[in-house]
Amino acid sequence: QVQLVESGGGLVQPGGSLRLSCAASGIMFSSYVVGWYRQAPGKQRELVAVIIWGRSTNYVDSVKGRFTISRDNAKNTVYLQMNSLKPEDTAVYYCNAKGVGADYWGQGTQVTVSS
């Protein structure tokens, strides 16, 4: 059984930082394209960051320079380091792993940026 478990969300003030973690069981992240998505109330889910084979990464323009996605294959975990957080970053953040014929999602973790 495949499980992706996100953690690290919470309430943070504008300008603060959080690090999200996504731990996988049942699959090896090294064989998948892993992304972080987010969905704010009333908005569509959007891809925030993705890490591809060989650790190539890509980001949505709104988070470039502030967020960093990384992967620890030994721990089978993907991280999203979020710095200089803004109120518009408030959303539920989801981890996703895509492979051949496979598409797995975590349950999401809430990130709220507010003073």
C-alpha positions, 0 to 999 in steps of 0.5 A: 500500500502506497502512502505519502505523508506530509508534515511541517505545515502550520501558522507563520507570520509574513516573512517567516519560514517553514519546511514541509516534508513528504515521506513515502512508504510503498514506493521509492521516490527516486523512481518518481517525479515528485511535486508539491501542489497547493490549493487555496480556498476557492482556487484551483490546485496549482503545481508549486515545485517539482523535482525530476530525474537527476534532481532537476527542479522547476518552480512556479514563478510566484515562488522562485527564489523563495522556495526550494524543493529537495529530495533525500533518497536515503530517507525516501523523503521530499522537502519543500523549504519555504522562505519569505512567506507571504499571505498569498502562500496560504493554502493546503499543500499536497505532495504528489508522486507520478510514475508510469501508470501511477499517480499518488497523493498525500492528504495535505498539510495546511500552511497559513501565513498571517500576522 
